[in-house]
Amino acid sequence: MDFLKELWAFLRVRKKLWLAPIIIVMLILGGLLILAQGSVVAPFIYTLF
């Protein structure tokens, strides 16, 4: 959690808040790919990309 607090503080101080949605989308897609590696749904998720 400390890393996320420091990242948010950096984005706020440096006026880089436009990066926040990009980081969130990348984290969601990464989590989706990690969760889908061993599941039955994996072939359907990989067709989206």
BELDATA-V592387 format. One record per residue. N is the residue number from 1. RES is the residue in three letters. BURIAL is 1 if it has 24 or more other ideal C-beta (glycine too) atoms within 12 Angstrom, else 0. Layout:
((N | RES | BURIAL) (N | RES | BURIAL))
This chain:
((1 | MET | 0) (2 | ASP | 0) (3 | PHE | 0) (4 | LEU | 0) (5 | LYS | 0) (6 | GLU | 0) (7 | LEU | 0) (8 | TRP | 0) (9 | ALA | 0) (10 | PHE | 0) (11 | LEU | 0) (12 | ARG | 0) (13 | VAL | 0) (14 | ARG | 0) (15 | LYS | 0) (16 | LYS | 0) (17 | LEU | 0) (18 | TRP | 0) (19 | LEU | 0) (20 | ALA | 0) (21 | PRO | 0) (22 | ILE | 0) (23 | ILE | 0) (24 | ILE | 0) (25 | VAL | 0) (26 | MET | 0) (27 | LEU | 0) (28 | ILE | 0) (29 | LEU | 0) (30 | GLY | 0) (31 | GLY | 0) (32 | LEU | 0) (33 | LEU | 0) (34 | ILE | 0) (35 | LEU | 0) (36 | ALA | 0) (37 | GLN | 0) (38 | GLY | 0) (39 | SER | 0) (40 | VAL | 0) (41 | VAL | 0) (42 | ALA | 0) (43 | PRO | 0) (44 | PHE | 0) (45 | ILE | 0) (46 | TYR | 0) (47 | THR | 0) (48 | LEU | 0) (49 | PHE | 0))
